[in-house]
Amino acid sequence: MKMSSMMPDVKEVLISSGEIQDRVREIGTQITEEYSGERLLLIGVLRGAVVVMGDLMRHIDLPCEIDFMDISSYGSGTSSSGVVRILKDLEEDITDRHVLIVEDIVDTGLTLSYLRRSLLARRPASLEICALLTKPSRRRVELDVKYLGFEVPDEFVVGYGLDYDGAYRNLPDICVLKPEIFSSAPNM
């Protein structure tokens, strides 16, 4: 696949925008069937999940609300620090609500595991996880992701909401970033 001359930092397209849209549609249909008759609260994990959550909710044929959390364990590096901070908490009370966490990628699982424990303490009726991508080779904790888009290899991926140092989120595909772009980054 020919890369745009405007994206010289991209090594290859790993998952095309068409493949992403097809899978997000399938997940939306599955969620619609499994939550039939319920009112669902989608919680997007900022900032990476904004794109997938926007597309996903248009494929869920149920009344659903949205809220966001901003949590951090990376800083500006490329590896998880293991320390999780909540930068923006929920606006909504999730007690007795059906909640679906929407995440861009599950890497080590540390951040999402912390978030899941934190939200379970608020007593939702149900709590599940939807992630566009997973990197099982990097997993440090077991995590049940009920709705999953794609498994990716241990490469640094960007696009469709995923970034490196704030850039590349607007790429329509999931792309592998050239190693020389991030190899001098801290924590690598």
N, C-alpha and C positions, 0 to 999 in steps of 0.2 A: 504494500500500500504506500503510495507516495505521500511524504510528509510535507506540510506547508513550509515554505522557506522562512516563514515567520517564527517557526518553532525549532530552531537548531539544537535546543537542549534535549529534545525527545529522541530516544534511541529507537523505539518502536511502539506501534499501537498494539496493545495487548487484548483489549475488548472494544469492539466498535460501538458507536452510539446506537446503531440499529439493534445489536445484540443486547445492549443495556435496556433499551426501551421494551424489547420483547420480554425480557426477564422481569422487569419492574411491573409490566402489565400482568404477567402470570402470578406474581406475588400478590398484587392487588386483588385479583380474582380469588385467590386462595384465602386471603384475609376476609374478604366479603362473605365467603361461604362459611368460614369458621366462626365469625362473630355475628352471624345473622341474628337480627333482632336486638342487638346491643348497640350502645352508644360508645364509641371508641375514642380514647384520648391518645394522640400521637405525640410523643416527646422527641423532638429533634435535638441531637447533640451538635451544638455549634462548633465550628462553622461548617465543617465538612458535610454534614447530613442535609443541609438546606436544599441542595439540588435534588437528591434522591427523594427526600420527603415531599417536595413540591410535586414531583412526577408521580410518586406512589399514591398520594392522597387523591389524585384525580382518577385513579383506577380502583378506588375503594368505594363501592356503591352502598354506603351506610352513612348515617349521621356521624361525623367525627369532628373532634376539636383538635387544636394543636397548641402546643406550648414548647418552650425551648429551655435547655440548660447549657451553660458554657462551663466546661470542665477542662482542666489542663494537667498534663503530665509530661509534656514534651518541651515546653519552652520554645526556643527557636532551633533546637538541634534536630537530629533525625532518629534518636533512640529515646524510649520512654525513660523518664527519670525515676519512675516507681512511686513518686510522691504525687498524689492527686489533690487538686484544689478545685473547689466549686467557685467559679467566677460569677455565674449568674444562676440563681435558683429558679424553680418553677413559680409561676403566678397562680396556677390552679392547685386546689386541694385534690389529691388523688385518692383519698379514703373511699373505699368501696367502688372505685372506678376501674374499668377495663383499660389497661395502659399498655401501649406498645412503644418501646424505645426504638428509635430509628437512628442508626449509626452508619457512617460511611465505610469504615474498615475496622475489623477486629484483628489486632496485631498480637501483642503479648497477652491481652485480655485483662490486664491489671486495672486499667481505667474503667472498663465496662463492668468488671466484677465489683469494684468499689461502688459504682453508680447503682448497680442492681441492688446491692445490700442496703444502700442508703434509701432507695425508693421502696423496697419491701418493708422497711421499718415504718413507712407511712400508711401501711395497711390497704393497698389497692385490692380490688376484687380479683384481679389477675394482672400479671406482669410478664410480658414476653419481649423478646429482642428480635429486631429485623436489622440485618446488616447487608449492605451491598456487596462487600468483599470480606474475605477472611484469608489470613496468612497462617495456616496451621503450623508451619515449620517454626514460627516465632512464639507460639503459645507458651505461656508460663503458668497459667491457671486454666482449669477446665471451665468451660462456659457453654451453656445451652443456648444456641442461636436457632430459634424456631423457623425464621424466614431468612433464607440466605440467597444472595444473588450468585456470586461466583467465588471460587477458590483461586487464589493467585499465588505464584511462586514468590520466593523471598527476593523480590526486586523492589526498588523504590518507585512506587506508582503515583501518578498525578492525573488530574483531569476529573471531570464530572463531580466537582466539589472538593476533591483531594488536592492538597497543595504541597509545595515545598517553599518554606519561608514566605508564605502569603501569596505566592504566584502559582499560575497554571490551573486554578480552580475552574476557569471558564472553558477549558478544552472539552469538547463534546464526547471524547473517547477516554477510556482508561489507557494511559500511556506509561511506558517505562522511561524514567528519566536517566539520561546518560550519567554514569558514575562520576565522571570528572566534575559534574555540576555540584554534587553534594559531598564528595570525598574529603574535602578539607573542612567540612562542617564540624562543630563541636559534638562530642558524644558519639562519634562514629567509630 
